[in-house]
Amino acid sequence: MKPLTTVLSLPVTDPQRTADFYRDGLGLETEGVDEGIVAFELPNLSVFFIESEQYDSYLELSGQIAVDRPSPGASIISCAFATPSEIDDTLTKAAAAGGSSAPANDIDGSYMGYFSDPDGYIWELVANEHTAKSAEAR
């Protein structure tokens, strides 16, 4: 399999609240809500937050029943950062924007923090020597 790009689609109850959280709270760019979908472009990943009922219609196209939809905590979206201070800044912004977070910690040689958005999706933020080297190479 050699996809040209990857899109992660996630159901949300209120696409405008989601747009506000990620755009206004975390500084991600978006064109806003369009037909129940708010999209964000991250490095090597597009994230589409789709209004729940509309998401269910896509889920049904795949042959799945909407009640089988996984809960937000069933997966973790991980992002690499160059420095621990970027993680701390993001966690502060997430909490101020209406998400929840806890202080980051050093775990097995990595500085790691977690936050969840208003729909409960969990984001893991990681900085370590490998992510710092990757950032320097850019």
Backbone as numpy.savetxt, mean C-alpha at the origin, in Angstrom:
# Nx Ny Nz CAx CAy CAz Cx Cy Cz
6.43 -16.79 -17.32 5.59 -15.61 -17.32 6.48 -14.37 -17.32
6.20 -13.46 -18.23 6.98 -12.23 -18.33 6.05 -11.03 -18.50
5.37 -10.64 -17.41 4.45 -9.50 -17.53 5.20 -8.19 -17.78
4.51 -7.28 -18.43 5.09 -5.95 -18.68 5.03 -5.07 -17.45
4.00 -5.27 -16.64 3.84 -4.51 -15.41 3.01 -5.35 -14.46
2.94 -4.94 -13.22 2.15 -5.64 -12.22 1.18 -4.66 -11.58
-0.07 -5.09 -11.44 -1.11 -4.28 -10.82 -1.66 -5.06 -9.64
-1.74 -4.42 -8.50 -2.36 -4.99 -7.32 -3.69 -4.30 -7.14
-4.79 -5.06 -7.17 -6.13 -4.50 -7.01 -6.67 -4.90 -5.65
-7.16 -3.91 -4.90 -7.65 -4.14 -3.55 -9.00 -3.46 -3.36
-9.96 -4.15 -2.72 -11.26 -3.52 -2.49 -11.21 -2.53 -1.33
-11.96 -1.44 -1.46 -12.06 -0.44 -0.39 -13.52 -0.01 -0.25
-13.87 0.46 0.93 -15.25 0.89 1.16 -15.50 2.30 0.67
-14.47 3.13 0.68 -14.64 4.54 0.31 -13.42 5.01 -0.50
-13.49 4.93 -1.83 -12.34 5.30 -2.66 -11.84 6.74 -2.41
-12.72 7.67 -2.12 -12.28 9.05 -1.87 -11.46 9.13 -0.59
-11.90 8.44 0.45 -11.13 8.41 1.71 -9.75 7.80 1.45
-9.72 6.74 0.62 -8.45 6.10 0.27 -7.55 7.07 -0.50
-8.13 7.79 -1.47 -7.36 8.79 -2.22 -6.80 9.84 -1.29
-7.61 10.33 -0.37 -7.17 11.36 0.58 -6.02 10.85 1.45
-6.14 9.61 1.93 -5.12 9.03 2.80 -3.77 8.94 2.09
-3.76 8.34 0.92 -2.50 8.12 0.22 -1.95 9.38 -0.46
-2.83 10.20 -1.00 -2.38 11.43 -1.68 -2.04 12.51 -0.66
-3.00 12.88 0.15 -2.80 13.99 1.08 -1.96 13.59 2.28
-2.15 12.37 2.76 -1.42 11.92 3.95 -0.01 11.45 3.68
0.17 10.66 2.61 1.48 10.07 2.34 2.20 10.69 1.15
1.52 11.56 0.42 2.18 12.27 -0.68 2.29 11.50 -1.98
1.53 10.43 -2.14 1.56 9.70 -3.40 0.71 10.43 -4.44
1.13 10.36 -5.68 0.41 11.05 -6.75 -0.70 10.18 -7.31
-1.83 10.82 -7.60 -2.96 10.14 -8.22 -3.78 11.17 -8.99
-4.51 10.68 -9.94 -5.44 11.55 -10.66 -6.78 11.59 -9.97
-6.89 10.95 -8.82 -8.13 10.95 -8.04 -8.99 9.74 -8.36
-10.22 9.81 -7.89 -11.15 8.70 -8.07 -11.80 8.81 -9.44
-11.74 7.73 -10.20 -12.36 7.68 -11.52 -13.16 6.39 -11.61
-14.47 6.52 -11.72 -15.37 5.37 -11.82 -15.14 4.36 -10.69
-14.99 4.85 -9.47 -14.85 3.99 -8.31 -13.46 3.41 -8.10
-12.48 3.89 -8.86 -11.11 3.37 -8.73 -10.15 4.53 -8.50
-9.25 4.36 -7.54 -8.15 5.30 -7.34 -6.86 4.52 -7.54
-5.99 5.03 -8.40 -4.76 4.32 -8.76 -3.53 5.10 -8.31
-2.53 4.36 -7.88 -1.24 4.94 -7.50 -0.14 4.14 -8.19
0.83 4.87 -8.70 1.97 4.23 -9.36 3.16 4.25 -8.41
3.63 3.07 -8.05 4.82 2.91 -7.23 5.92 2.33 -8.12
7.17 2.35 -7.69 8.20 1.72 -8.51 7.87 0.24 -8.76
7.72 -0.11 -10.02 7.46 -1.48 -10.45 6.11 -2.05 -10.01
5.18 -1.20 -9.59 3.88 -1.69 -9.15 2.83 -0.60 -9.27
1.69 -0.96 -9.83 0.52 -0.09 -9.82 -0.45 -0.65 -8.79
-0.99 0.20 -7.95 -1.97 -0.22 -6.95 -3.30 0.43 -7.29
-4.31 -0.41 -7.52 -5.66 0.07 -7.80 -6.53 -0.26 -6.60
-7.05 0.77 -5.94 -8.02 0.58 -4.88 -9.39 0.74 -5.53
-10.21 -0.29 -5.44 -11.48 -0.34 -6.17 -12.64 -0.42 -5.18
-13.66 0.39 -5.40 -14.85 0.35 -4.56 -15.34 -1.09 -4.45
-15.73 -1.51 -3.26 -15.99 -2.92 -2.95 -16.97 -3.61 -3.91
-18.09 -2.98 -4.21 -19.05 -3.63 -5.09 -18.49 -3.79 -6.50
-17.76 -2.80 -6.96 -17.14 -2.91 -8.28 -16.05 -3.99 -8.26
-15.28 -4.05 -7.17 -14.27 -5.09 -7.01 -14.92 -6.47 -7.10
-16.08 -6.61 -6.45 -16.79 -7.89 -6.47 -17.13 -8.32 -7.90
-17.47 -7.35 -8.76 -17.79 -7.71 -10.15 -16.55 -8.26 -10.86
-15.38 -7.70 -10.56 -14.14 -8.26 -11.13 -13.85 -9.64 -10.55
-14.09 -9.78 -9.26 -13.86 -11.06 -8.61 -14.73 -12.15 -9.22
-15.98 -11.80 -9.51 -16.90 -12.76 -10.13 -16.43 -13.16 -11.52
-15.81 -12.24 -12.27 -15.29 -12.58 -13.59 -14.22 -13.68 -13.50
-13.53 -13.74 -12.36 -12.50 -14.76 -12.17 -13.07 -16.08 -11.71
-14.41 -16.11 -11.51 -15.05 -17.34 -11.05 -15.12 -17.46 -9.55
-14.73 -16.43 -8.83 -14.74 -16.44 -7.38 -16.02 -15.78 -6.87
-16.41 -16.16 -5.70 -17.58 -15.56 -5.06 -17.09 -14.44 -4.14
-17.80 -13.33 -4.16 -17.37 -12.16 -3.39 -17.16 -12.45 -1.92
-17.93 -13.35 -1.33 -17.75 -13.63 0.10 -16.42 -14.33 0.37
-15.77 -14.83 -0.68 -14.47 -15.49 -0.52 -13.31 -14.50 -0.54
-13.63 -13.21 -0.65 -12.59 -12.19 -0.71 -11.74 -12.25 0.57
-10.42 -12.22 0.45 -9.58 -12.24 1.64 -9.72 -10.94 2.43
-9.51 -11.03 3.72 -9.57 -9.83 4.56 -8.29 -9.03 4.38
-8.34 -7.71 4.65 -7.16 -6.87 4.44 -5.89 -7.37 5.14
-5.99 -7.93 6.31 -4.81 -8.40 7.03 -4.27 -9.72 6.52
-4.88 -10.27 5.48 -4.44 -11.56 4.96 -3.14 -11.46 4.18
-2.70 -10.25 3.87 -1.44 -10.06 3.16 -0.77 -8.79 3.67
0.52 -8.69 3.37 1.31 -7.52 3.77 1.99 -6.97 2.52
1.87 -5.67 2.31 2.52 -5.01 1.18 3.84 -4.45 1.71
4.96 -4.93 1.19 6.27 -4.53 1.70 6.94 -3.54 0.77
7.60 -2.55 1.36 8.33 -1.53 0.60 9.71 -1.35 1.21
10.71 -1.21 0.35 12.08 -0.97 0.80 12.36 0.53 0.80
13.07 0.99 1.81 13.46 2.40 1.94 14.97 2.49 2.11
15.51 3.64 1.78 16.95 3.84 1.89 17.40 4.04 3.34
16.58 4.72 4.14 17.02 5.07 5.49 15.91 4.86 6.52
16.29 4.62 7.77 15.30 4.52 8.84 14.48 5.80 9.01
15.08 6.96 8.77 14.33 8.21 8.96 13.16 8.31 7.97
13.32 7.75 6.77 12.21 7.74 5.81 11.06 6.89 6.33
11.39 5.81 6.99 10.36 4.94 7.58 9.64 5.68 8.69
10.40 6.29 9.59 9.78 7.03 10.70 8.87 8.13 10.18
9.30 8.84 9.14 8.51 9.91 8.55 7.21 9.35 7.96
7.30 8.24 7.26 6.12 7.63 6.65 5.14 7.14 7.72
5.64 6.55 8.78 4.77 6.08 9.86 4.04 7.25 10.53
4.76 8.35 10.73 4.14 9.54 11.32 3.04 10.08 10.41
3.34 10.16 9.11 2.35 10.65 8.15 1.13 9.73 8.09
1.35 8.42 8.12 0.24 7.47 8.05 -0.69 7.64 9.25
-0.13 7.77 10.43 -0.95 7.95 11.63 -1.71 9.27 11.59
-1.05 10.33 11.15 -1.69 11.64 11.07 -2.81 11.67 10.04
-2.71 10.82 9.02 -3.70 10.81 7.94 -4.89 9.89 8.25
-4.88 9.23 9.40 -6.01 8.39 9.77 -5.73 6.90 9.76
-4.49 6.53 9.48 -4.12 5.12 9.55 -3.66 4.80 10.96
-3.15 3.61 11.15 -2.59 3.27 12.46 -1.18 2.76 12.25
-0.33 3.04 13.22 1.06 2.58 13.14 1.62 2.44 14.54
2.72 1.74 14.61 3.48 1.58 15.84 4.91 1.98 15.54
5.68 2.33 16.56 7.07 2.70 16.30 7.85 1.57 15.62
8.75 1.95 14.73 9.59 0.97 14.04 10.64 0.41 15.00
11.18 -0.75 14.65 12.17 -1.41 15.48 13.26 -2.03 14.61
14.41 -2.28 15.23 15.47 -3.04 14.58 15.15 -4.52 14.75
15.04 -5.22 13.63 14.71 -6.65 13.66 15.66 -7.37 12.70
16.51 -8.21 13.25 17.41 -9.04 12.44 18.20 -8.24 11.40
18.74 -7.09 11.79 19.58 -6.31 10.88 18.82 -5.36 9.97
17.52 -5.30 10.12 16.70 -4.38 9.33 15.92 -3.47 10.27
15.72 -2.26 9.83 14.85 -1.33 10.54 13.48 -1.47 9.90
12.48 -1.88 10.69 11.18 -2.22 10.14 10.05 -1.53 10.89
9.07 -1.08 10.12 7.89 -0.48 10.70 6.66 -0.90 9.92
5.51 -0.81 10.56 4.26 -1.22 9.94 3.20 -0.16 10.14
2.36 0.02 9.13 1.16 0.83 9.31 0.02 0.18 8.55
-1.18 0.54 8.93 -2.34 0.10 8.17 -3.13 1.32 7.74
-3.74 1.20 6.56 -4.54 2.30 6.03 -5.95 2.23 6.61
-6.83 3.16 6.28 -8.18 3.15 6.86 -9.00 1.90 6.55
-8.66 1.16 5.50 -9.36 -0.09 5.20 -8.69 -1.30 5.84
-7.58 -1.09 6.55 -6.91 -2.18 7.25 -5.80 -2.86 6.48
-5.43 -2.34 5.29 -4.33 -2.95 4.55 -3.02 -2.64 5.24
-2.21 -3.66 5.42 -0.97 -3.54 6.18 0.21 -3.33 5.24
1.00 -2.33 5.56 2.22 -2.00 4.82 3.41 -2.24 5.74
4.41 -2.92 5.23 5.67 -3.16 5.94 6.74 -2.29 5.29
7.44 -1.53 6.08 8.49 -0.64 5.59 9.83 -1.15 6.11
10.80 -1.34 5.22 12.07 -1.95 5.59 13.24 -1.12 5.09
14.22 -0.91 5.95 15.50 -0.30 5.55 16.62 -1.15 6.15
17.61 -1.43 5.33 18.78 -2.17 5.81 19.95 -1.86 4.88
21.06 -2.54 5.06 22.24 -2.24 4.25 21.99 -2.53 2.77
21.17 -3.51 2.46 20.88 -3.82 1.06 20.02 -2.73 0.40
19.03 -2.24 1.13 18.18 -1.19 0.54 18.94 0.12 0.41
19.85 0.38 1.36 20.68 1.58 1.28 21.61 1.52 0.07
22.22 0.37 -0.18 23.09 0.21 -1.35 22.30 0.35 -2.65
21.12 -0.19 -2.67 20.26 -0.09 -3.85 19.91 1.38 -4.14
19.63 2.13 -3.09 19.30 3.55 -3.26 20.52 4.34 -3.75
21.71 4.00 -3.27 22.93 4.68 -3.70 23.22 4.43 -5.18
22.85 3.24 -5.65 23.13 2.87 -7.04 22.23 3.60 -8.04
21.18 4.22 -7.55 20.24 4.92 -8.46 20.75 6.27 -8.83
